[in-house]
């Protein structure tokens, strides 16, 4: 018993004389998750303050490389920014395609900003604010894109992505202002708009299109009527009027619906548009 007591006393003395281990700082119980940043610019084209959101790949902070930019229409935080930037983030883990900067361009009244004036009385009645695609295009090309170039290391390669009305805007930009962007991704575009006037004129637009180095990815779900007819009119025109330098791909997905096609086809589109260069084989 006396021996045990001596051992305890010796152990206590040794502990008292030895340096105490540092207690690690306690981590906060809650901290925010930050995946990007928002920028606000005063738009002369639209006459108010507008927002775009930016996601940068992790490699951006590791050097001075320049990156292609994917511009996502309807790119607000409560719109399509998160799920598209999530695909880009997934690729930084898996290496599916090249690292890109994702810029989500927020729309406020998408029915106004993504459509051109329609001669169809039904469109005019159902969408009374419609018709300012030209203003939104000027905002994108003359204000957002230069602002992005001023603040981030961009390579000059760009792509524009959108679905539904945003897909209509993508197709109108591709056909009427092809020099604005390198590559275009239109998923279930609302080519029924204005009695499918844009799609019906696709052949003439393509015939006049100058040589263009870039890509067009076009997809449609199980939509029928003028929606499908419009998309197929564009596909027929693409087959007939071959634009030098333009690569295009069409994905027909009758297994998907308008509500489910975007995320699935967006991945395939990004895999194709931002494909990694093929490695040269050595012998």
Beta strands, then each sheet from edge to edge (+ up, - down):
strand 1: 37-43
strand 2: 48-55
strand 3: 67-73
strand 4: 100-105
strand 5: 154-163
strand 6: 183-187
strand 7: 214-220
strand 8: 246-252
sheet 1: 1+ 2- 4+ 3+ 5+ 6+ 7+ 8+
end
